[in-house]
């Protein structure tokens, strides 16, 4: 990360560079890896949203910490930006839970990415076990099992 870049800017740069590579051009989950920076941005925005309850803000904090942590289920250090697929799955899982507790327009209001975030979250949830592997997806769901998150 460059000295003057924050995590979001650094993540966007890594993913942009990845999709210029041969591996990035052929990744079948490329469209979901591309969502990583915007999902991170959304998670951060929702932590300060008054209409999101405290329990959901705790889930958001865990998802944000997971994004920035170098240690996770699919490590970016080994796989490059393709390693953000588990981060994307976690973000979608947490957002799906928040959608159940918060007016959908609150989530949409903070979405800076392309398309409808509510549809994107449902798409990710639907393919997550193929995208990250069933074992990883089950671990992700277990991480939030005691926190009231639904799949």
Secondary structure, DSSP 8 states (H G I E B T S, - for coil): --TT--HHHHHHHHHHHHTTSHHHHH-TTHHHHTTHHHHHHHHHHHHT-TTS-HHHHHHHHHHHHHHH-S-SSS-HHHHGGGGGHHHHHHHHHHHHHHHHHS-HHHHHHT--SSS-HHHHHHHHHHHHHHHH-HHHHHHHHHHTGGGT---
